[in-house]
Amino acid sequence: MNKNQRVLTLIALIAFVVIGVCHYLASPPLVSQTTRSTVWKELTYEQAQRQAPSRFLDLIFVGNLEKQGGYTDSKGQWHAYTKDDVQQRFNIPDEAKLWFPVETETTRSIWKPHTYPGDSMVPDVRIPWLMVGLIYAGLFLLLGR
């Protein structure tokens, strides 16, 4: 086997592999998938308005402050939330932080092999493999002389 036949054999093998791989891959093989998840964050009232909007945010915030009996400020000091504060109902301290669920969306690309033959890049590999084989055989014989 001469050098030209070796190069031709290598090219033909690569073509066979590419056709075979394309038969088992969907087109396009990368598909974007969005997943939603809930993350709990400790938020101030203003942050909660931006990240966890709700019509009842005032009631939730005051109710949670009342249940906890107070809050820890940014300096780590405890402040009691008294019954007088509850009577005023919407007296929400600026530094009060409470835990809120925040919805997040993550989009990522996933590798998706096809699930049925009609979904692949090359649904029928018989004809492409036959053509590559015939071309290879013809050129192999021509280059052998």
C-alpha positions in Angstrom: 0.0 0.0 0.0 1.5 3.3 -1.0 1.3 6.7 0.7 -1.7 7.9 -1.3 -3.6 4.8 -0.5 -2.9 5.2 3.2 -4.1 8.9 3.2 -7.2 7.8 1.2 -7.9 5.0 3.8 -7.6 7.5 6.7 -10.0 10.0 5.0 -12.5 7.2 4.2 -12.4 5.9 7.8 -13.0 9.4 9.1 -15.9 9.8 6.7 -17.4 6.5 7.9 -17.2 7.5 11.5 -18.7 11.0 10.9 -21.6 9.5 9.0 -22.2 7.0 11.8 -22.0 9.6 14.6 -24.4 11.9 12.7 -26.8 9.0 12.6 -26.9 8.9 16.4 -27.0 12.6 17.0 -30.1 14.9 16.9 -30.0 18.1 14.9 -29.1 20.3 16.7 -27.4 18.1 19.3 -27.3 20.9 21.9 -30.7 21.9 23.3 -31.3 24.6 25.9 -33.2 23.6 29.0 -34.6 26.0 31.6 -34.9 24.9 35.2 -36.6 26.8 38.0 -35.6 26.6 41.6 -36.4 28.3 44.9 -33.6 29.8 46.9 -34.1 31.2 50.4 -32.5 34.5 51.1 -32.4 36.8 54.1 -33.8 40.1 52.7 -34.6 43.5 54.0 -38.1 44.9 53.2 -36.7 46.9 50.2 -34.8 43.9 48.9 -37.9 41.7 49.3 -39.9 44.2 47.2 -37.5 43.8 44.4 -36.6 40.1 44.5 -39.8 38.4 46.0 -42.6 40.7 45.0 -46.0 40.0 46.5 -49.2 41.9 47.1 -49.2 40.8 50.7 -45.5 41.6 51.4 -46.4 44.1 54.1 -48.6 41.6 56.0 -46.0 38.8 55.6 -43.2 41.0 56.8 -45.1 42.3 59.8 -46.5 38.8 60.6 -43.0 37.3 60.6 -41.6 40.1 62.7 -44.4 39.5 65.2 -43.8 35.7 65.3 -40.1 36.1 65.7 -40.5 38.8 68.3 -37.8 41.0 66.7 -35.0 41.1 64.2 -31.2 41.3 64.0 -29.9 44.4 62.3 -26.9 44.6 60.0 -24.5 45.0 63.0 -25.8 41.8 64.6 -27.8 43.5 67.4 -31.2 42.1 68.4 -34.1 44.6 68.3 -37.4 43.6 69.8 -40.6 44.1 67.8 -43.1 45.1 70.3 -46.9 45.0 70.4 -46.9 48.8 69.9 -45.2 48.2 66.6 -47.7 45.6 65.7 -50.6 48.0 66.5 -49.2 50.5 64.0 -49.3 47.5 61.6 -47.0 48.8 58.8 -44.2 50.1 60.9 -41.5 48.1 59.3 -37.9 48.9 60.3 -35.4 49.5 57.5 -32.8 47.2 58.8 -35.1 44.3 59.6 -34.2 41.1 57.6 -36.4 38.1 57.1 -36.1 34.9 55.1 -38.0 34.8 51.8 -38.2 32.3 49.0 -36.8 33.8 45.7 -37.5 32.1 42.4 -34.5 31.6 40.1 -34.3 30.4 36.5 -31.2 28.7 35.1 -30.8 28.1 31.4 -28.2 25.6 30.3 -27.4 23.7 27.1 -27.6 19.9 27.3 -26.3 17.2 24.9 -29.3 15.4 23.4 -28.8 12.3 21.4 -31.8 11.5 19.2 -34.6 9.2 20.4 -36.0 8.0 17.1 -34.5 7.8 13.6 -36.5 10.7 12.2 -34.8 13.0 14.7 -31.2 12.4 13.6 -29.0 14.4 11.3 -28.5 11.5 9.0 -31.6 9.3 9.4 -30.5 6.6 6.8 -26.8 5.7 6.8 -27.0 2.9 4.2 -26.7 5.1 1.1 -24.0 7.5 2.4 -21.9 4.5 3.6 -22.4 2.7 0.2 -21.3 5.9 -1.7 -18.3 6.4 0.5 -17.3 2.7 0.1 -17.7 2.8 -3.7 -15.7 6.0 -4.0 -13.0 4.6 -1.7 -12.8 1.4 -3.6 -12.5 3.2 -7.0 -9.9 5.6 -5.8 -8.0 2.9 -4.0 -7.7 0.9 -7.2 -6.8 4.0 -9.3 -4.1 5.2 -6.8 -2.6 1.7 -6.7 -1.2 1.9 -10.1 
